[in-house]
Amino acid sequence: MSQLRKKMQKLQRREGPSIGFGAAVREQPRAMVLIALATGSAEAKAALEAGADAVAIRAEAGSAVAFLESLANAKHTVGVLSEALDEQGAAALAAAGCDFVISSLEKTESVAVDTERMGHILIASEGMEDNTLRAIAPLGLDGLYVERGPGGTMVANQLGLVRLATFTSTPLLVTVPAKASVAELRVLRDSGVGGVIASENASAKELTALIKALIAVPAPKKSQRDGGEMAIVPSAAAGHADHEEEDDEEDTGSP
């Protein structure tokens, strides 16, 4: 499982404050992961230092390898945004330490998609047909990349996001402006968005502001109808929950 997917799963659990004597005070978690878009290693390093959960470098698979090698660090979650991807390019990215790759449906070879080797995110649009969206669900993708236009989110746009998330059972990764408000981020979280993507080469100041806004987003409200949470959390986001639990048990030494 990719590190990006693990981070999304952890935030979706949104654990409450500790209870009991001597309980440690936990910082309010971010509502969604924050991914920064970068065009090179220098911008990527700056974004990670500013607090981004992950960075996606916009480059063709072949040229992205050098960037990845310069960012090699176990603590860094770095991916690549490349519209086209073939098997050779995917293998090279994985070997260079790429955690996830974002590519288009039409220009990605099927053999290049191997979520056991590297996380995969497909570029999606609200105009995709229902049958196509349903067929995506079994692929076990890390998410769908959705590039939004300028302006606020109308109810029609929100329903489009909900449709993508529910039909594919896959969390969305959606672009947001640097000055996105807490209210806008709450709407996205409640629509099935697991991560927001800052504008390309966003400054450290802009990323810091986004992080503060993500922390300020309130936890999902309880539904009056069935007592469940209102936020839509696609089932695919917990598709590897068993593996995650196994990792936790190994870390704590549980039998």
N, C-alpha and C positions, 0 to 999 in steps of 0.2 A: 504494500500500500504506500502511496506517495505521502510525503510529509505534509503537503498541502491538504490532502484529504483528512489526515489525522487532525490537523489544526481546525478544519471546519467542523469535524465531529465533536471535538472538545468544546468549541464555543457553542455549538447547538445544545449541548447538555446544560450550559449556563448554571453551574452549581451555585447554590445559595451560600450565605455566610456560615462559617463554622459554628457549631453549638457545643457548649460544654465549658469546663473550667480551663482557663488558659488558652482559649481558642485563638488562633492567629487571625488577624484581620486581613482579609483578602481584598485585593483591588477589584473593583467592578470589572468584569470581563467585557471585551468588545462584543458588540452584537453580531458582527461578521468579520471575517478575515479581511485584511487590507493588502491588496496586491498593487505594486507600483509598476508601471510600464517604463522601460528604459531602452535607449538605443545603443548603449555600450556599457562596458564594465565600470567605468568611473561613475556614471549616473546610477548604475545598479548598486554599487557600494554605498553611495550617498543615501540612497533610499533605504537600504537595510540599516544603516547607522541611525537614520531618522526614526526607525521603529516600524517600518513596513514588515508584515508577516512573511511576505514573499515578493519576489521580483520576477517579471516576465520580460525577457529581452526580445525586442522586435527585430528579427533578422532571419535570413534564410538558414536552414539547418546547417549547411556547410560552413558558413561564416560564423555561426553562433558558437561553434566548438571552441574557438580560441577565447571567446568571452567567458565561457563556462569554466575553462581551465584556469583562467586568471582569478576566478571567484571561488575556486575549490576550497570549501570549508564545511565541516560537518554541521555547523550551526546555521548555515545559509540555505534557504529554500529558494532555489532559482529554477525558472522554467524558460521556455522559448515560445514566442508567438511567430509562427511561420505558416503562411496560408497553405503552402504545398508541402507534402511530406511523403517520402517513399521509405522503403524498408532500410536501405543503406543509410539514409539520413537519420532515421530513428535510432538505428544501432549506434551510430556515431555520437548522437546526443546522449544516449544512455551511458555510453562508455566514458563520456566527459563529465558525468555527474549530474546530468539534467534530471530534475525531480518531476517535472511535468511539461507537456507540450500542448500548445493550442494551435489547431489547424482547421481547415475548412472541410466540409462534408464531401464536396465535389473533387477536391484535389489531394485527398489523403488516401493512400493505398491501404487496403484492408489489412495487409500483412504488416503494416507499420504500426498498427494499434495492438499493443500488448500491455495491458494494465498491470501485469505481474512484474514487468520490467521497468515501466515508467508510467506515471499518471498521464491521462489523456483527456483533453477538453476539446469539444467540437464547437466551431463558430455556428451560432444559430440566429434565426430571425423569427419575428412574430408571424411571418407569412408562411411558415412551413406547414405542410399538410398534416392532418391528424394522424394518418396511417404512418407517415414517416416518423413523427414524434413517438408514437407507441412502439415502433420498431427499435428505437434507440435504447429503450429501457433495459433490455437484456445485455447490452454491451458492457455494463459496469463502468461507465465513464466517471471521471472525477467531477465533471460539471459541463455546463454549456456556457459559452462566452457570448454575451449579448451586448452589442454596442448601441447605446441609446443616443437619440438626437438631443439637441439643445432644448431647454425649456423644462418646465415642471412635469411631473407625472400625472396624467389625466387618468380617470377611472378606466377608460378604454385601454390605456397603456398598461395599467396595473393588471387588468384581466388578461391581457396578452401574456404577461409574465407568469401569472398563475397557470394559464393554459400550458405554457412550455414546461413549467416545473411539474405539474400534476400528470400530464400525458407521458412524460419521459421518466418520471420518478427520479429525477436528477436535479441536484442543486444548481442554481444559476450563479454565474460570475458576471456582474453588470458594471459597465463603466459609469462613473459619477463625476460631476464637476468638483473641483477642489474645494468649493465653498458649499458643498452639500449640507443641508441643515439636518438637525436631529430628527425632525418630523419626516423629511424625505427618506432618510435612512430607515426609519421605523417602517414606513410603507413598503420599502424594498424587502426588508427582513420578513415582513408578514406576507410577502408575495412569493416566497420560495427562494429568495436570494441568499446564498451561503457566503458570498464574498463580493466585495466591491473593488473595482479597478480604478485607481487614480489616473488622471490625465497624464499623458506621456511626459516624462522628465519633470514631474511635479517637484517643486522646491521642498526643502526640509520643513520650512514654515508651513506650507500647505499640507504636507503629510501629517505634521503634528496637529494641525487643526482638525483634520479628518479623524485622527485617532481619538481626540477628545470628544468629537461628536459621536463616534461609534461607542465609546464608553458611556456616554450620556443617554443612549437609547434605552428606554425602559424594557424590562423583561416582558415577554409575551403575556397578554391578559388571559385570564381563564374564560373559556366559553360558557355562557349561561345555559346553553342547551345541554351539553354533556360533561361539563367540568374539565374539558381538555383545553390545550393551549390553542389560541387563535392562529398563531403563526404556522404557515405551511412548511413542514420539514419533509422534503421528498424522501421516500423510503431508501433510495439508493445512497443517501448520505450515511446511512447506518448499515449499508450492505455488507461491510466487513466487520461488523460489531464483534463477532466471535474472535477475530484475529486481534482486535483492539484489546479485548478483555484478556486474551492470552498474554499480550505484551505487558499489560498492567500487572498481571500475576507474576510474570517473570521479574519485573522491576521490584516488586514488594516481597518477593520470596515466598509467596503463597503456594500451597501444594497444588 
